[in-house]
Amino acid sequence: MGRKDFGAKPLSYPQPVWIIATYDEDGKPDAMNAAWGGISEMNEIYVCLSAGHKTCKNFEKTGAFTVSMADAGHIAGCDYVGIVSGNKEPDKFQKAGFTATKSRFVNAPVINELAVCMECRVIEYNKKSCILRGEVVNVSVDESALTDGKVDVKKVAPVCFDPFNNTYNIIGEPIANAFSIGKNCK
């Protein structure tokens, strides 16, 4: 059996499904779905966002944004904020079924319905490359997603994007303890 070539494309598993939230000039929350991002340093993330998004205009003014992990229980709202533009639909946050609480650490909304949230300051945004770099200043997790004080991936039920098949998939079935199973290799 051979291999099938898919060409020069950024196809990889898993792709996080992040919901980027900001405040607009009137203090109204806005959110968008972004599946092209990752961790670049211990307290730094990056995400690829084209400059035309309302979210980009917002974080350029406020210097802050939050990144919540999409979850299975709210996938319709998470998908909605990815297919509807805040430039055209001023109530998309509310129509997605989201409510917000202001972050205690940055000038951006925490989406109450999504359990895991990174609260970030803008480091830089490059309009040519579309890369937003953010400093994570806090990670907050709703207590409903904890078991014995630890984040419980099954309670969070985060989803990832499958770029090969254009689908969302639930993450959450542990198979091994990281940094220990490899010790058995010889």
C-alpha positions in Angstrom: 0.0 0.0 0.0 1.4 3.4 -0.9 0.8 7.0 0.1 -1.6 9.6 -1.4 -0.3 13.1 -2.0 -2.6 16.0 -1.1 -0.2 18.8 -2.3 1.3 21.8 -0.5 -1.5 22.6 1.9 -1.5 23.2 5.7 -3.4 20.1 6.5 -2.8 18.8 10.0 -4.5 17.2 13.0 -5.7 18.6 15.3 -6.7 22.1 14.2 -8.1 23.9 17.2 -11.5 25.5 16.9 -11.0 28.8 18.7 -13.7 31.4 19.2 -12.0 34.8 19.2 -13.9 37.4 21.2 -13.5 41.2 21.3 -15.4 44.3 22.2 -16.3 46.8 19.5 -16.1 50.6 19.9 -19.4 50.6 21.8 -18.3 47.9 24.2 -20.5 45.3 22.5 -19.1 41.8 22.4 -18.2 40.2 19.0 -16.9 36.7 18.2 -15.5 34.8 15.3 -14.5 31.2 14.7 -10.8 30.7 13.8 -9.3 27.2 13.1 -5.8 28.3 12.0 -3.8 29.0 15.1 -1.5 27.5 17.7 0.9 27.9 20.5 4.2 29.7 19.7 5.8 30.3 23.1 5.0 29.4 26.7 2.6 32.3 27.1 2.1 33.2 23.4 -0.3 32.1 20.8 -0.8 33.0 17.1 -3.8 32.9 14.9 -4.3 33.7 11.2 -7.1 36.3 10.7 -7.6 38.3 7.5 -7.7 42.0 8.1 -11.3 42.5 7.0 -12.8 40.9 10.0 -14.7 43.1 12.6 -12.7 41.2 15.2 -9.4 42.6 13.8 -10.7 46.1 13.8 -11.8 45.6 17.4 -8.6 44.2 18.9 -6.6 46.9 17.0 -8.6 49.4 19.1 -8.7 47.6 22.4 -5.3 45.8 22.3 -7.0 42.6 23.7 -9.0 39.5 22.8 -10.0 36.2 24.3 -9.8 32.8 22.8 -12.3 30.2 23.9 -12.3 26.6 22.9 -15.3 25.6 20.9 -17.2 22.7 22.5 -19.6 20.0 21.4 -22.5 21.5 23.4 -22.3 24.8 21.6 -21.1 23.8 18.2 -24.0 25.4 16.4 -23.2 28.8 17.9 -19.5 28.3 17.4 -20.1 27.5 13.7 -22.5 30.4 13.3 -19.9 33.0 14.4 -17.6 31.6 11.7 -20.1 31.8 8.8 -21.7 35.1 9.7 -19.8 38.4 9.5 -19.9 40.9 12.3 -19.5 43.6 9.7 -23.0 42.6 8.4 -24.8 41.2 11.4 -24.5 43.4 14.5 -26.2 40.9 16.8 -24.3 37.8 15.8 -22.9 37.2 19.3 -26.4 37.2 20.8 -27.8 35.2 17.9 -25.2 32.5 18.4 -26.6 32.1 21.9 -23.6 33.6 23.7 -23.4 35.9 26.7 -20.3 37.5 28.1 -18.5 38.6 31.2 -15.7 41.2 31.0 -12.3 39.6 31.6 -10.6 40.6 34.8 -7.3 40.7 33.0 -7.8 42.2 29.6 -10.3 44.5 27.8 -12.2 41.6 26.1 -15.2 39.4 26.8 -15.2 35.9 28.2 -17.9 33.8 26.6 -19.9 32.4 29.5 -21.1 29.3 27.6 -17.6 28.1 26.6 -15.7 26.5 29.5 -12.0 27.2 28.6 -10.8 30.7 27.8 -7.4 32.2 27.2 -7.3 36.0 28.0 -4.8 37.7 25.7 -3.1 41.0 25.0 -2.2 41.8 21.4 1.6 41.6 20.9 1.3 42.4 17.2 -0.9 42.0 14.2 0.6 41.8 10.7 -2.0 42.7 8.1 0.1 41.3 5.2 0.7 37.8 6.7 -2.7 38.0 8.6 -0.9 36.7 11.8 -2.1 37.9 15.2 0.3 37.2 18.0 -1.1 37.4 21.5 0.3 37.2 25.0 -1.8 34.8 27.2 -2.1 36.7 30.5 -4.6 34.2 32.1 -6.5 31.0 31.4 -9.9 30.8 33.0 -11.9 27.6 33.2 -15.6 27.3 34.3 -15.8 25.2 37.5 -18.4 23.0 35.8 -15.6 21.6 33.7 -13.4 20.6 36.6 -13.1 17.3 38.4 -11.2 17.4 41.7 -9.9 20.8 40.8 -8.4 19.7 37.4 -9.7 20.4 34.0 -11.7 17.4 32.8 -11.5 17.0 29.0 -14.7 15.0 28.9 -16.6 17.7 30.6 -15.1 20.4 28.3 -15.8 18.3 25.2 -13.6 20.5 23.0 -13.9 20.1 19.2 -11.2 20.2 16.6 -11.5 21.0 12.9 -10.7 18.3 10.4 -9.3 20.1 7.3 -9.2 16.9 5.3 -13.0 16.4 5.6 -14.3 19.8 6.6 -15.8 18.5 9.8 -15.8 19.1 13.5 -14.7 16.3 15.8 -14.9 15.9 19.6 -11.6 15.5 21.6 -11.6 13.7 24.8 -10.6 10.0 24.9 -7.2 9.8 26.7 -5.0 7.0 25.5 -1.8 7.5 27.5 0.0 9.8 30.0 2.2 12.2 28.1 6.0 12.0 28.8 5.8 8.6 30.3 4.5 6.0 27.7 7.6 6.6 25.5 9.9 5.4 28.2 8.9 1.8 27.3 10.5 2.1 23.8 13.8 0.4 23.3 
